[in-house]
Amino acid sequence: MKSMAWRTILAGGALALAACGSDGAAGEERAPVVEVQGVVRGSTGGTALTRPSVGLVWARFDTVTGDPVLATDMAPLAGGDGSSFTLPVFAPPAADMVGAYDFDGDGSADLRIAFGSIFAFEDVDGDGAVALTETGLAAPDRIFGFSWENALVYVESIGNPDYLGTLFANPEDVVPGQLQLVHWRPCDFGLEIVPMSTSVVLWTFTPGVDVPEDAEPIADVECPGWPEEPGTGGVCGADPRSTACEVCLSDSFEACQTDTCGSESAAALACIDQNGCIDDTDACIRTNCEDEVDALTACLGTCTQWETCYTDAG
């Protein structure tokens, strides 16, 4: 299963990733806000790399389609196993990359945050940019690496500090207005703020326009107690990549929409249909049906139907 972050990044359409250096006069250099240090691990299948680079992509998750997505800083990358890299980041994410999360459904933003993912790509055509499509990279450029364990976060503001703990294992270390490095803890589904000096591992794989299904090293992480603990198995616990798990999660989502959130789903769909947003962009939904979609999103966040996929009942 591909990471949610990468799939959201790829949903943004064709976006140019320009090399960062200066916004001012010719020859004027800016100092980076932070520098991400890392090391390359894995294999590219013996493929010779053309102008390998490491890049940063900001994404937000509070929208229906996953838009918008913005590619920003990039730096040269050696690309070989064991080689190190430094990725300078020259600015926080753009304002439209910061998502507003209403955890309690009261209409106010409990947390405003943006997520930045680190990946490796080949600038095959030498244009100093990379184009993203709905399924991967636009040819001829190719992706050959991704940081699964680490990402950048930018917390713009905290409306309700009680909800920081829903995302962060150490909420006391969150500093609004600063770029911070996080480590994903797969066994408890939490993000942990770690020092910016932490070495980021960029896992590589055979270059292609998309991330291969078997490229995610943390997919095989064994969490103590999960298989043996009653009620944490099910079709998804046994094999999260199986068709049975996919069907179970899909059925659970549909049940959440029709049962738990039936009225909210009906209101959102009616609004989308009335305003002709079915085949339109996310901008149409934002303009005409934002309240209805926010209400549906808040309701879906309370639905627990999917839990059966990880229990014996599933």
Sine and cosine of phi, psi and omega as CSV:
sin_phi,cos_phi,sin_psi,cos_psi,sin_omega,cos_omega
0.00,0.00,0.83,-0.55,0.00,-1.00
-0.92,0.38,0.45,-0.90,0.02,-1.00
-0.92,0.40,0.55,-0.83,0.04,-1.00
-0.87,0.50,-0.60,0.80,-0.02,-1.00
-0.87,0.50,-0.72,0.69,-0.06,-1.00
-0.93,0.37,-0.64,0.77,0.00,-1.00
-0.91,0.42,-0.57,0.82,0.05,-1.00
-0.93,0.36,-0.64,0.77,0.04,-1.00
-0.86,0.51,-0.69,0.73,-0.07,-1.00
-0.97,0.25,-0.20,0.98,-0.02,-1.00
-0.99,0.15,-0.04,1.00,-0.13,-0.99
-0.99,0.13,-0.12,0.99,-0.01,-1.00
1.00,0.03,-0.21,-0.98,-0.06,-1.00
-0.98,0.22,0.89,-0.46,0.00,-1.00
-0.75,-0.66,0.65,-0.76,-0.01,-1.00
-1.00,0.03,0.71,-0.71,0.07,-1.00
-0.95,-0.30,0.98,-0.22,-0.08,-1.00
-1.00,-0.09,0.58,-0.81,0.04,-1.00
-0.91,0.41,0.72,-0.70,-0.02,-1.00
-1.00,-0.04,0.62,-0.78,0.10,-1.00
-0.37,-0.93,-0.78,0.63,-0.09,-1.00
-0.40,-0.92,0.62,-0.79,0.14,-0.99
-0.96,-0.27,-0.11,0.99,-0.11,-0.99
-0.98,-0.19,-0.52,-0.85,-0.04,-1.00
-0.92,0.39,0.32,-0.95,-0.01,-1.00
-0.84,0.54,0.74,-0.67,0.02,-1.00
1.00,0.04,-0.18,0.98,0.00,-1.00
-0.98,0.18,0.79,-0.61,-0.03,-1.00
-0.94,-0.34,0.61,-0.79,0.05,-1.00
-0.97,-0.25,0.50,-0.87,0.08,-1.00
-1.00,0.07,0.67,-0.75,0.01,-1.00
-0.93,0.38,0.50,-0.87,0.09,-1.00
-0.94,0.33,-0.72,0.70,0.10,-1.00
-0.61,-0.79,0.26,-0.97,0.11,-0.99
-0.79,-0.62,0.79,-0.61,0.05,-1.00
-1.00,-0.04,0.84,-0.54,0.03,-1.00
-0.98,-0.20,0.60,-0.80,-0.02,-1.00
-0.34,-0.94,0.06,-1.00,0.01,-1.00
-0.68,-0.73,0.55,-0.83,-0.01,-1.00
-1.00,-0.01,0.71,-0.70,0.04,-1.00
-0.73,-0.68,0.53,-0.85,0.04,-1.00
0.97,-0.25,-0.19,-0.98,-0.08,-1.00
-0.77,-0.63,0.50,-0.86,0.10,-0.99
-0.98,-0.21,0.32,0.95,0.04,-1.00
0.92,0.39,0.42,0.91,0.01,-1.00
0.98,0.20,0.11,0.99,-0.01,-1.00
-0.97,0.25,0.75,-0.66,0.09,-1.00
-0.96,0.27,0.76,-0.66,-0.09,-1.00
-1.00,-0.09,0.65,-0.76,0.03,-1.00
-0.97,-0.25,0.91,-0.43,0.01,-1.00
0.71,0.70,0.87,0.50,0.00,-1.00
-0.90,0.43,0.62,-0.78,-0.03,-1.00
-0.63,-0.78,0.40,-0.92,0.15,-0.99
-0.92,-0.39,0.67,-0.74,-0.07,-1.00
-0.71,-0.70,0.24,-0.97,0.02,-1.00
-0.85,-0.53,0.75,-0.66,0.02,-1.00
-0.81,-0.59,0.81,-0.59,0.05,-1.00
-1.00,-0.06,0.64,-0.77,0.03,-1.00
-0.61,-0.79,0.39,-0.92,0.09,-1.00
-0.80,-0.61,0.43,-0.90,-0.17,-0.99
-0.86,-0.51,0.18,0.98,-0.07,-1.00
-0.99,-0.16,0.28,0.96,-0.01,-1.00
-0.91,-0.42,0.33,-0.94,-0.05,-1.00
-0.91,0.41,-0.69,0.72,-0.08,-1.00
-1.00,-0.10,-0.17,0.98,-0.07,-1.00
1.00,-0.10,-0.16,0.99,0.06,-1.00
-0.96,0.27,0.37,-0.93,-0.12,0.99
-1.00,0.01,0.22,-0.98,0.04,-1.00
-0.71,-0.70,0.62,-0.79,-0.06,-1.00
-0.67,-0.75,0.82,-0.57,0.09,-1.00
-1.00,-0.04,0.72,-0.70,-0.07,-1.00
-0.81,-0.59,-0.96,-0.27,-0.19,-0.98
-0.95,0.32,0.48,-0.88,0.07,-1.00
-0.51,-0.86,0.33,-0.94,-0.01,-1.00
-0.45,-0.89,0.41,-0.91,0.04,-1.00
-0.88,0.47,0.48,-0.88,-0.02,-1.00
-0.65,-0.76,0.73,-0.68,0.01,-1.00
-0.93,0.38,-0.64,0.76,0.12,-0.99
1.00,0.01,-0.21,0.98,-0.03,-1.00
-1.00,0.02,0.44,-0.90,0.00,-1.00
-0.85,0.52,0.81,-0.59,0.02,-1.00
1.00,-0.07,-0.21,0.98,0.00,-1.00
-0.96,0.26,0.48,-0.88,-0.02,-1.00
-0.97,-0.25,0.29,-0.96,0.02,-1.00
-0.53,-0.85,0.35,-0.94,0.10,-0.99
-0.76,-0.65,0.82,-0.58,0.01,-1.00
-0.91,-0.41,0.97,-0.24,0.05,-1.00
-0.97,0.24,0.70,-0.72,0.04,-1.00
-0.90,-0.43,0.86,-0.51,-0.20,-0.98
-0.99,-0.10,-0.14,0.99,-0.02,-1.00
-0.29,-0.96,0.41,-0.91,0.15,-0.99
-0.90,0.43,0.19,-0.98,0.02,-1.00
-0.91,0.42,0.42,-0.91,0.05,-1.00
-0.89,0.46,0.40,-0.92,-0.08,-1.00
-0.84,0.54,-0.61,0.80,-0.04,-1.00
-0.98,0.20,0.03,1.00,0.10,-0.99
-1.00,-0.07,-0.14,0.99,-0.04,-1.00
-1.00,0.02,0.89,-0.45,-0.02,-1.00
-1.00,0.04,0.55,-0.84,0.03,-1.00
-0.97,-0.26,0.85,-0.52,-0.08,-1.00
-0.93,-0.37,0.86,-0.51,0.01,-1.00
-0.95,-0.30,1.00,-0.01,-0.11,-0.99
-0.95,0.32,-0.55,0.84,-0.08,-1.00
-0.99,-0.15,0.00,1.00,0.09,-1.00
0.94,0.34,0.41,0.91,-0.02,-1.00
-1.00,-0.06,0.08,1.00,0.04,-1.00
1.00,-0.03,-0.06,1.00,0.02,-1.00
-0.92,-0.39,0.43,-0.90,-0.03,-1.00
-0.98,0.17,0.92,-0.40,0.07,-1.00
-0.98,0.21,-0.40,0.91,-0.01,-1.00
-0.40,-0.92,0.72,-0.69,0.10,-0.99
-0.90,-0.43,0.89,-0.46,-0.18,-0.98
-0.50,-0.86,0.47,-0.88,0.09,-1.00
-0.79,-0.61,0.48,-0.88,-0.03,-1.00
-0.86,-0.50,0.73,-0.68,0.01,-1.00
-0.87,-0.50,0.82,-0.57,-0.02,-1.00
-0.97,-0.26,0.51,-0.86,-0.07,-1.00
-0.93,-0.37,0.79,-0.61,-0.03,-1.00
-0.59,-0.80,0.25,-0.97,0.00,-1.00
-0.90,-0.43,0.64,-0.77,-0.01,-1.00
-0.56,-0.83,0.32,-0.95,0.10,-1.00
-0.99,-0.15,0.81,-0.59,0.12,-0.99
-1.00,0.02,0.95,0.30,-0.16,-0.99
-0.87,0.49,-0.67,0.75,-0.05,-1.00
-1.00,0.07,-0.03,1.00,0.10,-1.00
0.94,0.35,0.40,0.92,-0.03,-1.00
-1.00,-0.02,0.08,1.00,0.03,-1.00
0.94,0.35,0.38,0.93,-0.03,-1.00
-0.52,-0.86,0.30,-0.95,0.08,-1.00
-0.72,-0.69,0.70,-0.72,-0.01,-1.00
-0.97,-0.25,0.75,-0.67,0.03,-1.00
-0.99,-0.17,0.59,-0.81,0.08,-1.00
-0.86,-0.52,-0.03,-1.00,-0.02,-1.00
-0.93,0.37,-0.36,0.93,-0.05,-1.00
-0.90,-0.43,-0.17,0.99,-0.02,-1.00
0.20,-0.98,-0.70,-0.72,0.03,-1.00
-0.98,-0.19,0.55,-0.84,0.07,-1.00
-0.97,0.22,0.77,-0.63,0.03,-1.00
-0.86,0.51,0.52,-0.85,0.18,0.98
-1.00,-0.01,-0.11,0.99,-0.01,-1.00
-0.89,0.45,0.50,-0.87,-0.06,-1.00
-0.68,-0.73,0.55,-0.84,0.08,-1.00
-1.00,-0.07,0.63,-0.78,0.02,-1.00
-0.64,-0.77,0.24,0.97,0.02,-1.00
-0.20,-0.98,0.39,-0.92,-0.02,-1.00
-0.40,-0.92,0.59,-0.81,0.10,-1.00
-1.00,-0.06,0.96,-0.28,-0.04,-1.00
-0.99,0.14,-0.52,0.85,-0.12,-0.99
-1.00,0.02,-0.42,0.91,-0.13,-0.99
-0.81,-0.58,0.42,-0.91,0.06,-1.00
-0.37,-0.93,0.24,-0.97,0.13,-0.99
-0.99,-0.11,0.57,-0.82,0.13,-0.99
-0.77,-0.64,0.47,-0.88,0.06,-1.00
-0.70,-0.71,0.96,-0.28,0.05,-1.00
-1.00,-0.01,0.94,-0.34,-0.03,-1.00
-0.97,0.25,-0.70,0.71,-0.01,-1.00
-0.40,-0.92,0.38,-0.92,0.00,-1.00
-0.86,-0.52,0.95,-0.33,0.02,-1.00
-0.99,0.17,-0.60,0.80,0.00,-1.00
-0.65,-0.76,0.97,-0.24,-0.07,-1.00
-0.89,0.45,-0.29,0.96,-0.01,-1.00
-0.89,0.46,-0.40,0.91,-0.07,-1.00
-1.00,-0.07,-0.04,1.00,0.06,-1.00
-0.87,0.49,-0.57,0.82,-0.03,-1.00
-0.93,0.37,-0.23,0.97,0.05,-1.00
-0.96,0.27,-0.32,0.95,-0.01,-1.00
-0.91,-0.42,-0.61,0.80,-0.16,-0.99
-0.93,-0.36,0.70,-0.71,0.07,-1.00
-0.96,0.29,-0.43,0.90,0.02,-1.00
-0.78,-0.62,0.93,0.36,-0.08,-1.00
-0.86,0.51,-0.40,0.92,0.00,-1.00
-0.92,0.40,-0.29,0.96,-0.02,-1.00
-1.00,-0.09,-0.02,1.00,0.03,-1.00
-0.96,0.30,0.78,-0.62,0.00,-1.00
-0.88,-0.48,0.96,-0.29,0.00,-1.00
-0.86,0.51,0.62,-0.79,0.05,-1.00
0.99,0.11,0.13,0.99,0.01,-1.00
-0.81,-0.58,0.54,-0.84,0.16,-0.99
-0.97,0.24,0.77,-0.63,-0.02,-1.00
-0.73,-0.69,0.48,-0.88,0.01,-1.00
-0.99,-0.11,0.68,-0.73,0.03,-1.00
-0.83,-0.55,0.43,-0.90,0.10,-1.00
-0.89,-0.45,0.77,-0.64,0.02,-1.00
-0.99,0.12,0.77,-0.63,0.02,-1.00
-0.97,-0.22,0.99,-0.11,-0.15,-0.99
-0.90,0.43,-0.42,0.91,-0.07,-1.00
-0.98,0.19,-0.38,0.92,0.05,-1.00
-0.83,-0.56,0.21,0.98,0.10,-1.00
0.83,0.56,0.56,0.83,-0.02,-1.00
-0.89,-0.45,0.38,-0.92,0.11,-0.99
-0.98,-0.22,0.68,-0.73,0.00,-1.00
-0.88,-0.48,0.82,-0.57,0.10,-1.00
-0.92,0.39,0.80,-0.60,0.01,-1.00
-0.82,-0.58,0.34,-0.94,0.00,-1.00
-0.85,0.52,0.57,-0.82,0.01,-1.00
-0.89,0.46,-0.35,0.94,0.01,-1.00
-0.98,0.21,-0.11,0.99,0.01,-1.00
-0.87,0.50,0.72,-0.70,-0.01,-1.00
-0.97,0.23,0.85,-0.53,0.00,-1.00
-1.00,0.05,0.73,-0.68,0.05,-1.00
-1.00,-0.07,0.84,-0.54,0.04,-1.00
-0.97,-0.23,0.97,-0.23,-0.05,-1.00
-0.99,0.16,0.79,-0.62,-0.05,-1.00
-0.97,-0.25,0.31,-0.95,0.03,-1.00
-0.44,-0.90,0.09,-1.00,0.00,-1.00
-0.86,0.50,0.81,-0.59,-0.08,-1.00
-0.84,0.54,0.60,-0.80,0.05,-1.00
-0.22,-0.98,0.05,-1.00,-0.02,-1.00
-0.99,0.16,-0.21,0.98,0.00,-1.00
-0.72,-0.70,0.23,-0.97,0.04,-1.00
-0.99,0.12,0.85,-0.52,-0.01,-1.00
-0.91,0.42,0.52,-0.86,-0.07,-1.00
-0.88,0.48,-0.51,0.86,-0.08,-1.00
-0.99,-0.14,0.31,0.95,-0.08,-1.00
-1.00,0.04,-0.19,0.98,-0.12,-0.99
-1.00,0.08,0.97,-0.26,-0.07,-1.00
-0.92,0.40,-0.50,0.87,-0.05,-1.00
-0.98,0.20,-0.06,1.00,0.05,-1.00
-0.91,0.42,-0.41,0.91,-0.04,-1.00
-0.98,-0.18,0.21,0.98,0.03,-1.00
-0.91,0.42,0.75,-0.66,0.04,-1.00
-0.99,-0.15,0.87,-0.50,0.00,-1.00
-1.00,-0.08,0.85,-0.53,-0.03,-1.00
-0.81,0.59,0.77,-0.64,0.09,-1.00
1.00,-0.01,-0.30,0.95,-0.07,-1.00
-0.89,0.46,-0.81,0.59,-0.05,-1.00
-0.93,0.38,-0.55,0.84,-0.09,-1.00
-1.00,0.08,-0.47,0.88,-0.08,-1.00
-0.94,0.34,0.80,-0.60,-0.03,-1.00
-0.85,0.53,0.65,-0.76,0.09,-1.00
0.99,0.13,0.19,0.98,0.03,-1.00
-0.81,-0.58,0.50,0.87,0.01,-1.00
-0.94,-0.33,-0.98,-0.19,0.03,-1.00
0.93,0.36,-0.03,-1.00,-0.06,-1.00
-0.91,0.42,-0.53,0.85,0.00,-1.00
-0.99,0.13,-0.52,0.85,0.07,-1.00
-0.93,0.38,-0.58,0.82,0.00,-1.00
-0.95,0.31,-0.67,0.74,-0.01,-1.00
-0.39,-0.92,1.00,-0.09,-0.06,-1.00
-0.90,0.43,-0.24,0.97,-0.01,-1.00
-0.99,-0.17,0.05,1.00,-0.08,-1.00
-0.97,0.26,0.36,-0.93,0.07,-1.00
-0.90,0.44,-0.60,0.80,0.01,-1.00
-0.87,0.49,-0.64,0.76,0.04,-1.00
-0.92,0.39,-0.69,0.73,0.00,-1.00
-0.87,0.49,-0.69,0.73,0.01,-1.00
-0.91,0.41,-0.68,0.74,-0.01,-1.00
-0.88,0.48,-0.72,0.69,0.00,-1.00
-0.91,0.41,-0.63,0.78,0.03,-1.00
-0.90,0.44,-0.70,0.71,0.02,-1.00
-0.90,0.43,-0.61,0.79,-0.01,-1.00
-0.91,0.41,-0.65,0.76,0.02,-1.00
-0.90,0.43,-0.67,0.74,0.04,-1.00
-0.89,0.45,-0.62,0.79,0.03,-1.00
-0.91,0.42,-0.60,0.80,0.05,-1.00
-0.89,0.45,-0.66,0.75,-0.02,-1.00
-0.93,0.37,-0.67,0.74,-0.11,-0.99
-1.00,0.04,-0.55,0.83,-0.08,-1.00
-0.99,-0.12,-0.94,0.34,-0.07,-1.00
-0.89,0.46,-0.65,0.76,-0.11,-0.99
-0.85,-0.52,0.62,0.78,-0.06,-1.00
-0.86,0.51,-0.73,0.68,-0.03,-1.00
-0.93,0.37,-0.63,0.77,0.02,-1.00
-0.92,0.40,-0.64,0.76,0.03,-1.00
-0.89,0.45,-0.69,0.72,-0.01,-1.00
-0.89,0.46,-0.67,0.75,0.00,-1.00
-0.91,0.42,-0.67,0.74,-0.01,-1.00
-0.92,0.39,-0.71,0.70,-0.01,-1.00
-0.91,0.42,-0.63,0.78,0.02,-1.00
-0.89,0.45,-0.68,0.73,0.01,-1.00
-0.90,0.44,-0.70,0.71,0.00,-1.00
-0.88,0.48,-0.67,0.74,0.00,-1.00
-0.92,0.38,-0.70,0.72,-0.03,-1.00
-0.89,0.45,-0.53,0.85,-0.05,-1.00
-0.99,-0.15,0.11,0.99,0.06,-1.00
0.92,0.39,0.55,0.84,-0.06,-1.00
-1.00,-0.08,0.01,1.00,-0.09,-1.00
-0.86,0.50,-0.71,0.70,-0.02,-1.00
-0.96,-0.28,0.27,0.96,-0.04,-1.00
-0.99,-0.17,-0.06,-1.00,-0.01,-1.00
-0.99,0.12,0.12,-0.99,0.03,-1.00
-0.88,0.48,-0.41,0.91,-0.02,-1.00
-0.88,0.47,-0.57,0.82,0.02,-1.00
-0.90,0.44,-0.69,0.73,0.01,-1.00
-0.92,0.39,-0.67,0.75,0.01,-1.00
-0.87,0.50,-0.66,0.75,-0.08,-1.00
-0.96,0.30,-0.63,0.77,-0.18,-0.98
-0.95,-0.32,-0.47,0.88,-0.17,-0.99
-0.75,-0.66,0.44,0.90,-0.09,-1.00
-0.88,0.47,-0.68,0.74,-0.03,-1.00
-0.90,0.44,-0.68,0.73,-0.02,-1.00
-0.91,0.41,-0.67,0.74,-0.01,-1.00
-0.94,0.34,-0.61,0.79,0.06,-1.00
-0.88,0.47,-0.65,0.76,0.02,-1.00
-0.90,0.43,-0.65,0.76,0.04,-1.00
-0.92,0.40,-0.69,0.73,0.00,-1.00
-0.88,0.48,-0.69,0.73,0.01,-1.00
-0.89,0.46,-0.64,0.76,0.01,-1.00
-0.92,0.40,-0.71,0.71,0.00,-1.00
-0.87,0.50,-0.51,0.86,0.03,-1.00
-0.92,0.40,-0.32,0.95,0.01,-1.00
-0.99,-0.10,-0.14,0.99,-0.07,-1.00
-0.97,0.22,0.68,-0.73,-0.04,-1.00
-0.87,-0.49,0.28,0.96,-0.02,-1.00
-0.84,0.54,-0.60,0.80,-0.08,-1.00
-0.90,0.43,-0.34,0.94,-0.04,-1.00
-0.88,0.48,-0.44,0.90,0.00,-1.00
-0.90,0.43,-0.39,0.92,0.02,-1.00
-0.94,0.34,-0.26,0.97,0.00,-1.00
-0.92,-0.39,0.26,0.97,0.05,-1.00
-0.81,-0.58,0.16,-0.99,0.02,-1.00
-0.88,0.47,-0.42,0.91,0.01,-1.00
-0.92,0.39,-0.40,0.92,0.00,-1.00
-0.96,0.29,0.00,0.00,0.00,0.00
